[in-house]
Amino acid sequence: MINETHEKEGGQSEEQVRALERKQFERMTKTPIAKLIISLGIPTTLSMMVTSLYNLADTYFVSLIGNDSVTAAVSNLLALMSIIQAIGFTYGMGSGSLISRLLGKRDREEADKTASSAFAIACVSGLLVLLFGFLFLSPLMKLFGAANEAVLGYSKAYAPYILIAAPFMCMSFVMNNVLRAEGKAVLSMIGLVVGALVNVGLDPLCIFVFDMGIAGAGLATCISQIISFCVLLFMFLSGKTVVRLRIKSVARKFATYWEIISTGLPSFWRQILASLCTVFLNQAAATYGGDAAQAALGVVQKVFMLAFSLSLGIGQGYQPVLGYNYSSKRFARVRSAYLFTLGFSSCVMLVFATVCAVFAPVLMHWFSLSENATQIGTLTLRLQCIAMPLLPLNFMASVSYQTLGKKVSASVLSVSRQGLFYIPSVLVLPRVLELLGVQSCQMVSDILAFVFAIPFTISFFRMLKRDEVAYEKAKAEGQAFDEVENVSYKEENFGE
């Protein structure tokens, strides 16, 4: 650990940073579970919902133009956003999972190195996406579902702004997850909410007042993402965080980056498969329902992403609680955190699904869809609502294994929902049921993913019990024990 008492870092002395670290550790390991999960889960959930609202706001304001082809173009670009998110989440969730465990073991120096390295590689990766996207713009737009010249033209007007924002988005994902990993979910939420408000304010201004059309929606998203990045970066540079982003902490060895990437791979597979699913869904919708089906399915996807963000946000609020308490051997708290989070998120999803099912026609009309598209979207959303309360189980199992460094199990769970079930569904069901098959793909895959996650959940609790018994035995015998890292477990005291 660094022992430079008077060194200034980000406006703070080393003593101040250590005091902040100690206070945060006490909060994460001693606050009652229900209170802690809710305090972290609510701002994290709001953050995830805000991320979904970026696309939803663009879709809403663009839909006011009154052209299904324009709405379809924005919907198709969800695949590009998913790719950028896949990269950002890989580095963000990978570094966040490691950092929560490192802080649980009170190794802040290594946490600094992990965060700084993830931030650097996210910047480089975002720049590569920008370059590749501009070089192959037309082929990419066709791949993402631009089935005719009208949709292709609108997609090419919107996409460049998303590509320009790509590096900022990737780095923002890292900062968001680092803040959540150390239990500063409110700071993360502030950065995203500011960006969302800017986006909602600029959308009608750029689209209608400046008469930029769909390009205005892209510009609004680009500006809002850059502003969000600046707000998040300020949180680190102003010394409001335990973990610090420092140039000198950026790793020179590949091992650090591989640990971040391999830990974050479940998030990568989850997001990249979501992008592939969007591509296949757009192609199936165009084949069996034309522009109306593409526009309707695009709107439903974004409403569904809002629902998924509820489950994802609560789960990510749980993630640092798991990392801190598992690393500090508080197994009873880990067990309580899992059960409370699963129950709470399932209830939230049930309420959301009920509201969406009842008001599905109203939601479709909000996006100024044609009558045919409204009917398609209403049935699709109601079918998806059937399986919405089942979503948390699969994600909870996946994030738990990922946080604890169980990479294989986490990756299998991450690919199950989209890779094992959704893609086969969207390739097979439309051939049998045509448009109804397209509309029911999400529901079928979510039910299967729920069943698939049950044995993993049982295995997780058995693993906890084994670790708890082994730790208590080792403790009674005066031996060191650490199931995860194979290093000595030490009760450090921050120099007190």
N, C-alpha and C positions, 0 to 999 in steps of 0.2 A: 504493500500500500504506500501511497505517496505520503511523505512526512514533512512537507515543506509548509510549515505553519503560517508563514507570512506571505506566501506566494499569492499573487492576485490572479484569479481566473474568472473572466466574464463579470468583473465588478465585485467578486466575492473573494475573501481570504480562504485559505484552506480550512481554517477553524470553522468558518461559517458554513462551508460546504459539508463538512463532517457533521455539524449540528443538524443541518437540513436532512442529511442522510439518516441520522439516528432517529429523528422525529418521524420520518416517513416509514422506517422499518417498524417502529413501535405501532404506528397506525395500521400497517398492513398485517401485522401478526397478532394484534390484541383487540382491535375493534370488533364488536359483535358482527358475525357473518352477514346476517340479513341487512343490517345498516350499511356495512362496507360494500356489499354487492350492489345494493341500490344506489349508493352514493357514487360508485364507479360506473355502474351499468347505465344509469339514466343519461349522464352527459355523453357517454360513449355511444349509446343508442341514438341520441340526438345527432351526434356527429355522423354516424353511418346514414341516418335518414337524410341529413343535409347533403351528403355525397350523392344519394339517389335523386335528391331534388334538383341537382345541377341539370341532369338529363331530362327530368320530368318538366322542369320549367321551360327548357328549350322546346320540348315537344308541345307543351300547351300553347306557348305564344306563336310557334310556327304553325300550329294547327289552325290558328285564327285567320291565316291566309286563305284557308278554305280549299286546299288542294291536297288530295290523298297522296299524290306523288311526292310532295314536299314533306309531308309527315312520314312517309315511308323512308325517305332519304335520311332523315334524322334518326329514325328507328334503326336503320341499317348501321349507322355509325356507332351504335352501342357495342358492336363487335370490336371496333378500334379502341373504344374506351376500356373494354374488358382486357385487351392486350396490355394497355398501359397500366391498368390496375393490377394485372397479373405480375408485371415486373415490380411495381411499387410494393405490392403486398409480399412478394417473395423476400425482398430485402427488409421490409418493415416488420412483417410477422417473424421472419427469421431472427433478426436482431432483437426484436421485442421479447421473444421467447427466451433467448439467451440472457438478455439483460435482467429480466425479472428473476431468473435463477441466480445470476451473479450478485444482484443486490440482496437476494435472500441469504447469500453466503457472505455478504458484505465485502465484495471485491469490486470496488468502484473504479479502480484504475482499468481493469479489464473491460468493465462496462463502457467506459469512455472510448476505449479502442474499438469496441464492437460497433458503437453508435457512429463514430466518426468514419469508420471504414464503410459501413452500410450507406451512409450519406454520400460518400465519394463515388462508390460504384453505381449508386442510383442515378447520380448526375450523368455519368458517362453513358449508362444504358439509355437514359432518356434522350440524350443527344443522338445516339445511334438510331433510335426509333424515328426521331425527326428526320434524319438524313435518309434512311431507308424509305420512309413514307413518301417523301417528296420525289424520290427517284422512281418509285413504282406506284404512283398515285392511282392512275386509271385501272391497272390490273387489280389493285387492292379493293377499290370500290366495287368492281364487278364481282370479286370473290365474296365480298360482304353482303351481296344480294341486290346490287343495282341491276335489275332485270331488263330495263329499257333505257333509252337515251335520256328521257326526262328525269328519271330517278338518278341516273349517273351524273347528269349535269348538276343537279342540286347537291348531290353528295360531294362532288369535287369543289363546290363553292363553300361547303361547310367544313370539310376535313382539314384544310391547311391550318386553320386556327387551333384545332385540337392537337395537331402535330407540333406546332410552336409551343404549346403549353406542356407538352409531354415531359421535358426535363424537370419542370417545376412540380408537376404532378407526382413524378416518381420520388423526388426528394421530400415532398410533403407527406407522402405515405410513410416514409421512414420516420420523419419527425413525429407524426401522429402516433405511430406505434411505440416509439421510444417514450413519449409522454405517458401513454397508457400503461406501458410496462412498469414505469416507476410510480404509477398510481396518480398521475396528474391528468386525469381525464377531462377536467374542467378547462384546463389550458388548451388541450387538444380541441375541445368543442368550440372555444372562442375563435380559433383560427379558421375552422370550417364554416362557422355561422357567419362570420364577417364576409367570407368569400361568397357564400350563398346569397346573402342580402344584396351584395354588389351585382351578382348575376341576375337576380330577379329584377333589380332596378334597371339594369342596362338592357335587358332583353327587349322590352317594348320600345325603349328609346332607339336602339340600333336597328331593330326590325322595321318599325313603322315611322318614327320621327325622321331618322336619317335615311329611310327608304332603302335599307341594305338587304331586306328580305332574309333568306336563310343564312346568308353570310353574316348578317348582324347577330344572329343567334350564336354563331361560332365565335365571333369577336368578343361577345359578352362573356362567354364561357372562358375564353383565353385570359381576358383581363382579370376575371374573378379568381381564376386559379393562381395567377401570379401574385395577386394581393393576398390571398390565403397563405401562400408560401412565405411572403414577407412577414406576415403576422406571426406565423409559427417560428420562423427563424429568430425573430425578436425575443421570443420566450427563452430561447437558449442563450442568446448573446447578452441578455439583460440579467442573467444569473438567477432565473426563477426555477431552475431545474437542478436535480441531483446529478444527472448525467450531463456531460459537457461535450460539445462538438469542437474539436481542436485539430488543427492541421498536423501538429506533431503526434497526435494519437492515431493517425491513419496508418493502418498496418502495411508493412512492406512484404509480408509473407503471404503466400497463397492460402495457407491453412486457415487463416482467419476468415477469408472470403468464402472458402469452401464450407466452413462451419455455418456461416450465415445463410448461404444458398441452400445447403442440404437441409437445414432446419426449416427454411421457408418454402421448400419445394411443395409441401402439401397445399399451401396457399397458391402457389404458381399453377399447379394442376387444376385446382378448383376454378381459378379465374380463366385460364387458357381454355379449359373445357367449356366454360360458360360462353366464351367467344365462339368456339366451334359450334356449340348448340345454337347460338343465335344465327350463325351462317346457315346451318341446316334447316332451322325453323323458317328463316326468310325464304329460302329456296322452295321449301314445301308449301309455304303460304302462297307464294307467287304462282306455283303450279296449280294448286287446287282452289285458289280464291282470288288471285290477281292483286292489284294495288289495294283494294279494299281490305282484303285479308291481311296483307303486309302491314298496312296502317293500323288495323285493329290489334293484331298480335303485338306490334311494337308498343302500343299504349299499354296493353295488358302486361307485357314484360316489365315495363317501368313501374307500374303499380305493384307488380309482384316483387320487384327489386326493393321497393319501399318496405314491403312486408318482410322480405328476407333480411333487410337491414336491421329490423327490430330484433330478430333472433341473433344475427351476427353481432350487433352492438352489445346486447346483454352478455353474450358469450365472451366478447373481448373485454368486457368489464370484469368478468370472472378470471380471465387469463393471468393477470398479474397477482391476484389473490392466490391462485394455484401455485405460480412460480415461487413467490415469496415463502409460502407456508410449507410447501413440499421440501424446498431446499433447507429450511430451518427445522425440518422434522416434526411439524405440527400436523400429523396425519388426520386427527379428528376434525380439524378445521377444514382440511382439504375435502373430506367426505361431506361435511355439512355444506360447504360452498357449492359442490357439484349438485347435490340434491336440491338445494334452495334455488340455484340458478335454473336448473332444468324445469322445476315446477313453475317458477315465476315466468320464464320465457314462454312455456307452453300455454299458460293462461293468457298472456298478452296476445299470442298468436291466435288463440281461439276467439278472443274479442275482435281482433282486427279482421279475421276471416268472416265472422258473422256480419260485421258492418259492411264489408266489401260485397258479400253475397246479396245483401238486402238492397244496397244502393248501386249495384253494378250498372244498370241502365243510366243512372244519373251521372256516374263517373265517365261513362263513354260519351255522353252528350257534352260534357265539359270540354272535350277535345275537338269539338266541331266536326266529328266524323260524319260521313254519309250514312244514310239509314241502313244500308247493307252492312257497312263496316261496324256500325253500332250494335247490330244484332249479333254479328260474329264475335265481337269483343265481349258482349254481355255473357254469352254462354261460356266462352273460354275462361273468363274470370271466375264465374261461379263454379266451374269444374275444378279450377285450381284451389279455390277456397276449401274444398273438401279435405285436401291433404295439408293445408297450411299449419294446423296445430301439431302435425307430426314432424315438422322441420327441425326443431331444436335438438332432438335426440342424436341425429347423425352429426350435426355440427358440434355439439358438446363433446361427443366422443373424439372427434377429430382434433379439436383445439386442445383437449386434455393430453392426448398422446403427443401432439406437436410441442406443447409447452414443456413436457417432461423429456423431450429429446428422443422419443420413440418414433423414429422417422418412417420406418416401413409401415407400421400400423396406421400412422397419421396419413401417409400418402395413399394407402389403400382406401381409407375412409373418404379422403378428399376426392378421389377419382370415382368413387362408387356412384354417387348421385347422378353426375352428368355422364361419365364415361361408361360405366357398366349398365346404366339404366336409361338415361335420357336419350343419348345418341341412338342406341338401338330402337328406342320407342319412336323417335321422329323419323327413322329410316323405314320402319316396318308398318306402324299403325296407319299412316296416311295411305299406304298402298292398299290397305284392307278397308278402311273406313273413310277414305278421302278427307274432306275438310274436317269432319268430326274427329278423325284420327289426329290431325294437326292440333286441334283444340284440346285434346285429352292427354297429350304427351307428358306435360308437366305433372299432372295429377298422378298418372301411373308411375312415373319415375320416383316421385316423392314417397309414395306408399312403399315401393320396393326398397328405397334407401332407408326408410325407417326400420323395416324388418331386418335389413342387413346389419344395422348398427346395434341391434340388441345383444348379440354375443360379445361384441367389443366392449359394450358397457359393463356387462357382467365380468368380463376379464379385467377391466380397469379396477373395479372394486376388490377383486381377488388380489391383484397386484399390490394395491394399497395395504391390504391386510398382511400380506407376506412381508412387505417392507417394514411395516409397523412392528410386527413380531420380531423380525431380525434386528431392528434398531434397539428395541427394548432389551433383547437378549445381549446384544453387544454392549449396551450401556451398563447393564447389570454386571457384566464381566469386566468392565473397565476398558473395553476395546473401542477403537475408532471405527465408525461405519458411515459409508456414504454410497447408497445403492446406485446413484446416477453417475457421479463423476469419478468414483474410485479414488477419492482423496480423503484425507482425514477431516472429519467434521469437528469444527472448533467453535466453542462459544466465545466469540470475540466481544470486546467491550468498548470499541471505538476509542481506545486510548484512555478510558476513564480509570 
